[in-house]
Each structure stands twice: as C-alpha cells, then as structure tokens.
Amino acid sequence: MLTIDAFFDACIGKWSIERTYHYLDESATNRIERSHTDYDIRGLSVERRQKVLADNDRSGHTEADYGFYLAFDTLSERGERVQMDLNILFVPTGQDGGVLEGDYLRDRAYEEARPMVARFRYDPTRAELLMTTRYTRTVSVDSITLVNPELRLRQIKNFARPAFDHQPLKQLTLVGFGVEQKVV
C-alpha cells in the first residue's frame, strides 16, 4: 500500500519515457507510432498554484491539494516534436472504499490549450493514479502505476466522446502504452 503523498513524492524529478500509440480510428487506418518524451516534474510554487485555481474558477479554494509544474519534450519516430509546460493541481474531494477521488485541474490541457478540470482516482493498493478528462471530442482515460520510485507504467485510452455525458464510453480511438524511467 502506497499513500498518495509517497506516490507524488516519487513522481518529482526527471523522467525518460518510451511510448507506443495505437491509433484505432478510421482515418488513421490503425497506425502504430512510437515516441520518446523527456519529463521534468517539480513542485508547484504558490504563485503557479494560485494561477491554476484562478484559471479554473476556484480562487476561494483552501483545502489540501497536490500541485506540480510539468514540462515535457516529445519526439515521435516520424520526427514530430511537441514541447509543452503546464501547471497541474490534484484536489481530493472524497474517498470510495479507500480510493481517493477528486478534481484534476490544469492551466492548460494536452488536447485543448485551455484550462481544464478533470477527475482523478488514486488507488493506494495498486499505486495507480487514474485521470479522466472530458475534452470536446474525446474522453481521455490515463493511468500511471508506480512500480517503484524509479519506474512507472503508463496506459492511455482515448474514446470518442458520446453525445451525452452519462452514456458509456464505447468507441476507442487510441491506446497508448509507456514505460517511464526516472533519470538519476
């Protein structure tokens, strides 16, 4: 069993990430793509924390939370480069059978360059953080499992967003798998 504090403490630092993406939508004809990403994860300063809260209309927030500054540089095997930095905040809102749940706030999201409120669940028995983001056209379900302080496994599933939020996610458009190793 790993507390969320220990999970997030282990995430601080630089990471080298190898991923494989399987595009399952009709237009991509089931394309497979590999990429390499360098991550730099740091604690969030008070100023950046306030920015994330203000950007997501949560300026009056006073509860405990976990905040991070994240910068990444991704290079795909096709030579496409994506660089981004953002501020993120995990705000617990309750527990369900030992699983911590809450809001996952960003000042800029991956798929849409705007502030974004998503949901997270942290399972301490599996050391797994599950994040679900409802974008305009896609619902992204992203999980990070901490194997040990130097190794994380990542799984990303993107679904076509259903017409109504209460409908089940059925149309899988992308699956990604990653091995993330801490750079010492």
N, C-alpha and C positions, 0 to 999 in steps of 0.2 A: 504494500500500500504506500503510495507516494502522495503527500499533500500537494495542493495546488501551489503553495509557496515554494516547495522544493522543486516542483516541475518548472515554474517560471524562473527560479534562480539558475537552474541548469540551462535554460534557453539563452541566457545572456552570453554574448560573445560572437565570434565569427564562425560561420558555417560554410562548408563546401558541399554543394548539393548536385546530385545527378538524378535527372528525372526522365521518364518516358511517358509520352502522352499518346493516347489512342483516340483519334477523332472519329466519332461514330455517326455524325450527321450526314445526311445525303449529299450535301455539296462537297464535302471533303473526301468522299469515296474511301472511307475507312483508313485514312492516312495515319501513319505512326511517326512520331517525331521525338528526338532526344534533345536534351538541353543541359547546360551546366549553369549553375547560379552560385554566386558568392553573396552570402547574407552577412549583415552586421547588425546585431540586436543589442541595444543599450537601454538602460533605464530611462524613463521619461521625466524630463525636468518639470518643475511646477508650471512654468510658462507654457510649455507644449501641452501639458495635461489640461490647463485651462482652455487652450485653443480647441482641443478635441471636444471638450464639454460644450463650449460656446458654439462650435460648428454644428453640433448635433442637438442644439436647443436644450442642453442640460446644465446650464450655468449655475443653478442652485444646488447641484449635486454635492453631498457631503459624506456619503457612505464610503466604506473601504473599496478600493479598486486596485487593479494591477495595470501599470502603464509602461509602454515601450516605444522607443524610436527604432524604426526598421528601415534599413537601406539595402537595396539589392541590385545586382547587375547580372542579367541573364543573357546568355548567348546560345541560340539554337544551332543545331547542326546545319541548318540552311543559311546560317550567317546573320540571322535577325537578332538584333540586340535590344533589350528592354532594360532601362535603368529607372529606378523609382525610389523615393523615400517617403515615408509616411509615419504618422503618429497613431498609435492604437491604444485602446483602453478597454479592459475587461471589467465589467461592473456586475458582481454577483447580485442576484435578486432572490435566490432561494435554493432549497435542496429537495431532491426527489430520491429517496432511498439511498442517501449517501453521495449521490451525484450532484455536484454543484452546477447551478444553471444561472444564466444572466445575459446581459447585453454586451455585445462586442462592437465598440464604437471606433470609427476611423475618421480622420480628417480628409482622407482621400482613399477611395476604394480601388481595387485592382481592375475590375471590368469597366467601371464607370468613374471617371475622375471627378468625384464629388463626395461630400461627407456621407457616411453610411452607418446605419445602425443595423446590426445583425444579431444573431443569437449564438450563445455558446453553451456547451455542457462539458464538464470535466469529471471524468470517472477515475477516482484515485486507485481503485483496484487494478485498473488496466494502464494507468499513467497515460490516459488518452484525452486529448483536447479535441472536441468536435465543434466546428463552426459552420453555421448555416446562414448563407446570405441570399436574400431575395433581390436580385437585380431586375432590371426592366424586362429582359427577355429570358433570363437564365436564373436557375436556383443552383448555387454552388454549395456543395457539402464537402468540407475539407477536414481531414483528421490528421493530427500529429500524435504519434505514440513515442514516448521517450523510453527507449530500450535500456540505455544507461546514460550518464551525464555527457558522453561524447558521441552518442548515436541516436538519431531519431528516424522514424519511418513515416512517410507521408503518403496519404491517399487523397486524391481529388476526384470528385464526381460532379459533373455539370449536367443538369437536366433542363430541358425546355420548360419554361415557366408555364404552369397550367393557367387557364383563363380565370380561375378563382383560387384564392389562397388556400382554401380548405380542401381542395382536390389533391389526391395523391400524386407524387412525382413518378412519372412513368417513362417519359421519353429521354433516355440517356444520350447525351451528345458528345461527352468527353469523359475519359477516365485517365487519371494520371497517377503514376507511382514514383516515389522518390526515396532515395537513401541520402540522409543528411548527416555529415560527419563534422564534428567540431574541429576547428583549426586551432592548434595549440601554439 
